[in-house]
Amino acid sequence: GPGFWGNRLHDWQVRDGRINCILGNRDRRTLHKTNTTLRGNGQDFTLSVRTGIHAGQSSKGARSGFILGAGPSLDWRGSLLVHDGLGRDFGVFLGIQGDGSAVIEDMTSGGANLLAAGEPQATLSNNTRLDLTAIYLSETGTYQLTLDAFDLNNTFRSRATAEIPSDQILGSLALLSHKGANDARFWFDDFSGSGNALNPEPNRHLAILGTMYTLNRGTLKLTAQLPPLDLTDSPKLILEIRKEGIWETIASAPVDTTDNLSSYNASFRVLDWDDTRDSEFRTTVTIDGSPYHWNGTIRKNPVDKQSISVAATACQRITDGKIQNNGFDWSPVLLWQPHTLAFNHIAKHDPDVFLALGDQIYEGQPTPEDSGTNFNRHHDYLYKWYLWVLQAREITKDRPTICIPDDHDVYQGNLWGEGGIFTNNQNTGGYDEPASWVKMVERTQALHLPDSDPYNPTQPAPPVAQGIPTYFTGMIYGGVGFAILEDRKFKTGSSNPPSDPNQQFLLGTRQKNFLRTWAEDWDDQELKCVVSQSPFGNIRTHAGSGYGFNLNDRDTNGWPTHRRNEAWELLRLSRMFQIAGDQHLSTFVQHGINRAADAGFSYTTPALANFFPRAWDPINNSAGRATSVSPYKGDFFFNGEGTLPSGEPNLRSQFPHHLRVLAAGNTHQYYNETRNISPANLHDRGAGYGIIQMNKANRQITFETWPLHADPDYPSTGSQFKDWPLTISQTDNDGRIPTGYLPVISTDYNPPPVLKVYDETNDELIYAIRTRDNLARPPIYDNAKTYRIELSDGRIFTNQIPVTLPDDASINSFDALIPRITPGQSSLLRWDINSGGTITLNEDNVRSFTIDGIGFMEVSPLETTTYTLTINGTISQAIEVQVLQLPPVIDPTAATNNSQTTFSSPYQAGARAEQFMIVKSTDLINWSPLPAASFSRQTNGTTITAKLSSFLTSYPSVFYRAEWKMGTSR
Ligand SMILES: [Fe+2]
């Protein structure tokens, strides 16, 4: 029920109005009260509960009663895990032992230290009422605790009294059932309390644990995660949005019942979502007549933001050591749930999109895997999944989340999905847990993703083997296309794969078809990337706690090699880079297919908390930690033949491929170093998260890897990993050297059109990309063919023959996209040149801004400035950017080139709203009024605002401003 957290989830069951602990073979099951805490305000309180044994037998060691002050130094989401292993900060126990006597035990410093015990009883009543009275003694700063036990007839049975320091009540409040020697299982009922020390925590009801959503092409998909609840009367969730202060219901959804194995989430799919503004939402479930809410914000689609930021996480261990062992320390040193440091720091980046790339849970954390029965496996997973939901919910409630499960999420150490088949041996490929359970896992994590396999004419997309659905898809958000792949589901098993390479797979045929169509689909996108579990390469040389050396890890996507190459060819079609997790080792690599670095880049996030470290140290070809730092950046080739020229690193692998390594976040542990931050096991194993900034204006992408301890607001607390940040251009994701070029494409269309180049001999797409700022010289990699160019503005050029650039240097064109600006605004300089030599702009080297002979640079001069482009030091051309002072506008709003701007002006009685106009200009000199239908006006009595009705893209050739057109008559 709401307000409780059970350890474990499946160790507690509500039956006949009571809650029963139903596990008899483990110690100290606890049921935490989440929505009430005890505050140390020096106030008195009482607690009461009825209890008895419903299964098993009593013994002297059995216990039932209250725990106060569990895990006081933990975040509340961590303290509610306190159970089983006795250790520091377990709390204070007050209850009865198996002989019926009242007992108070201090478990705050390890072990159970008896503070007080009442008279032993002949028997344990099977219906005992426990009354706890806690009186604050101000002169000593202590609580006087009195625990009385009564039987069913209200007959007093036993009393224990003790005095404890008042701060020992701080922490989580729980009920405890401890089995003793004869597997006693206790029931509880009528749990109540009173007094000012009891602090209600209404936001910790856990009736809805959290939400995730995506927004794609006008469709909102949102899931709300619930705890297990009674599905017999078909509970429904409602989704409301707040409009002018009023909550308005927009959808309702049932709780999942698929396969009678509920994922206990409800899934909303809302079409025609207005993504032009932030929408406050709440989800509501009604339990026993009481509504419970979880709120968030569906953010406005940030299409007008210049840079889209993405936070990427993967692989989070939540404990160091076994919580079921006595001696476990219930403090943040050993219990890392809920990774507050990491998630607080991620929140400070305020990412536009959040990625959870796999291993959101580990099957052995925080408790050992329990797949003993279908019931146990179901709830064992949910118990672990809920912990992740609680970690991430403050992030996921306010921005789109791409969450994809990896191997550990489906209780496998490795996963070669083999198209979804069942297996008894994961190495030969397939899933070794029941399909219905795998499907349930995928529903909890990925049900809110956009519809899978979106170009497949069959919708919903067909499942794979055992009826397991797919979730690979695309999400278009903020002008960025995110291709979401599940790179495990189709992959061939590693052990005894078919000898025919055509029968070995990495991506599935349907995924490859999706990527081909995706490459040509540039609607509302300026940049594209791929998000998946593991990078397409073998980017690790050492692995595990002993850092064993092995270049042949088929769990990496370096295998099968030909399929890995094929994947990079598909990504190259639309200049995509890859964001991945899985490896626990942050790397940044340009991949090679036929030669070094002729394909795109992969960025791998570090583990958020790492227990299986990996390292990239190809020069050190022996196992164990490094004795010194060897070169690890540069071009490396896994050589299948084992015949490398002398002097090259000895990378004899069964799967040859090229890697150009630009960064690798090897752990401090690998180099026998330390960050000197506690806990070392968390901070010295390369833990952290990634931030990717995608700048649409200059089409550059910056990759950052952050350690957990560095607060991005306070640089003195730490900085990014040593090799980061790194920046690439979108076009760098095709690393081939052009053999020739097609003619320069120039256009006045706004936004810049999509350019697609096809091989005319076989109609194959060579690549597709949205041109930048209306100028492109399409590169070609085979001069022996003819090509067709298709532009999204409708123009088609057939029979195009590639030409090589002439040897003699020349400036073909040089201009400013906006020749006149106002102070504070920017113009874009563009040039088209032939030269392999030096390129300077007013003395600055601009070679890196010049790709395929086409260059762009944004400038923001404050006064009229002349720009001189010079190549090879001799050939020059100059242009002027004029900076104008605008004539004063009547309202306070200056001209802007952002069509999303809201213009406002004081509105005086008697003024006529229709006289408030938006005017536009392309040269800042001649202004013309926009037709009234193309913008909206609103008055609130003292202010009038005007805004364009639709988002008129794009950078930056049209200016708008608002004016009062006084004096015109109707
Ligand atoms: Fe992992």
Boltz pocket constraint, residues with backbone or C-beta under 6 A from the ligand:
constraints:
  - pocket:
      binder: B
      contacts: [[A, 315], [A, 358], [A, 359], [A, 408], [A, 582], [A, 583], [A, 584]]
      max_distance: 6.0
